[in-house]
């Protein structure tokens, strides 16, 4: 049925959904030996939940858009429009530094706080 040698298709003995009498349920096996890349443990991203919208509005409102864009070609107008918006994002959208926790998954925030305060108190002794 297929030119891929690792792919096997067989008639299945059971079906997840009710099957039609003219369409037999199939079992498709395609072993995947590809290496899945590991996600980056730490990364930086723009934190859109903490955007300073009032400063962005003030910054963008300072431009005289009709006179700025009216004499430009489409490409030049796009670049002229893009640059202030990009600058606004860089200035007023804070960067968030994500670092994956070294604690096990089952460690809750409350447990981390208790451990932090315990370490802090024992260091004073």
Buried (B, 14 or more C-beta within 10 A) or exposed (E): EEEEEEEEEEEEEEEEEEEEEEEEBEEEEEEEEEEEEEEEEEEEEEEEEEBBEEEBEEBBEEEEEEEEBEEEEEEEBEEBBEEBEEEBEEEBBEEEEEEEEEEEEEEEEEEEEEEEEEEEEEEEE
